[in-house]
Amino acid sequence: MKIEPNKIFTIADITGPAAIQQIWMTPGGDWRYTILRIYWDDSTVPSVECRSATSLPAGGEIRAVSSLAVCVNPGSAFNCYWSMPFRKRCG
């Protein structure tokens, strides 16, 4: 799926309690301008807001990384394994 510039796309709207345990992204194009926002429990302010590149090591360049919390694989596969619990809702 292609998301047009300056558009917002909702990836998930989950009612809890629960936890996000993995985020796997395979962005195309200029992925450095992709912004990830996560809102917990109906907050109007995002609890997580970052460019996909800034949430990864290596200064925004794709380099292979393998750790418990973050994996960057060739071909722009980004994986994060931060446990992010919420009480009521994640959106």
C-alpha positions as CSV (number, residue, x, y, z in Angstrom):
1,M,0.0,0.0,0.0
2,K,1.3,3.5,-0.9
3,I,0.5,6.3,1.5
4,E,0.5,9.7,-0.3
5,P,2.6,12.6,1.0
6,N,1.1,14.6,3.9
7,K,-1.6,11.9,4.5
8,I,-2.3,10.1,7.8
9,F,-2.8,6.4,7.8
10,T,-4.1,4.5,10.9
11,I,-2.2,1.2,11.3
12,A,-4.0,0.0,14.4
13,D,-6.8,0.9,16.8
14,I,-6.7,-1.6,19.6
15,T,-8.7,-1.7,22.8
16,G,-6.9,-3.0,25.8
17,P,-5.5,-3.8,28.2
18,A,-2.8,-5.1,26.0
19,A,0.8,-4.5,24.9
20,I,2.6,-3.8,21.6
21,Q,5.5,-6.3,21.5
22,Q,6.8,-5.9,18.0
23,I,6.7,-3.3,15.2
24,W,7.9,-4.6,11.8
25,M,8.2,-2.0,9.0
26,T,9.4,-2.4,5.4
27,P,9.1,1.2,4.2
28,G,9.7,2.1,0.6
29,G,10.6,5.4,-1.1
30,D,12.3,8.0,1.2
31,W,11.5,6.3,4.5
32,R,13.3,8.9,6.5
33,Y,10.2,11.1,6.2
34,T,7.9,8.5,7.6
35,I,6.6,9.5,11.0
36,L,5.3,7.0,13.5
37,R,2.9,8.3,16.2
38,I,1.3,6.1,18.9
39,Y,-1.4,7.4,21.2
40,W,-2.2,5.6,24.5
41,D,-5.5,5.5,26.3
42,D,-7.3,8.2,24.3
43,S,-4.6,10.8,24.8
44,T,-4.7,13.8,22.4
45,V,-0.9,14.0,22.5
46,P,1.2,11.1,21.0
47,S,3.2,9.1,23.5
48,V,5.5,8.0,20.7
49,E,6.4,10.3,17.8
50,C,9.5,9.6,15.7
51,R,10.7,9.3,12.2
52,S,11.2,5.7,11.3
53,A,14.9,6.4,10.8
54,T,15.4,8.1,14.2
55,S,14.0,5.1,16.0
56,L,16.9,3.1,14.6
57,P,20.7,3.1,15.1
58,A,23.2,4.1,12.4
59,G,22.1,7.7,12.0
60,G,19.3,7.0,9.6
61,E,21.4,5.0,7.1
62,I,20.4,1.4,6.5
63,R,23.1,-0.8,8.1
64,A,22.6,-4.3,9.4
65,V,21.9,-4.3,13.2
66,S,21.0,-7.2,15.4
67,S,20.1,-6.7,19.0
68,L,17.5,-7.7,21.5
69,A,15.5,-4.5,21.0
70,V,16.2,-3.5,17.4
71,C,17.0,-5.4,14.1
72,V,17.7,-3.7,10.8
73,N,17.9,-6.2,7.9
74,P,19.0,-5.7,4.3
75,G,16.2,-4.6,2.1
76,S,14.9,-2.0,4.6
77,A,13.2,-4.4,7.1
78,F,13.0,-2.5,10.4
79,N,12.0,-4.4,13.6
80,C,11.6,-3.0,17.1
81,Y,10.9,-5.3,20.1
82,W,10.1,-2.7,22.8
83,S,7.3,-3.8,25.1
84,M,4.7,-1.0,25.1
85,P,1.8,-1.8,27.4
86,F,-1.4,0.3,27.6
87,R,-4.5,0.1,29.7
88,K,-7.5,1.2,27.5
89,R,-6.5,1.8,24.0
90,C,-3.7,2.1,21.5
91,G,-4.2,4.1,18.3
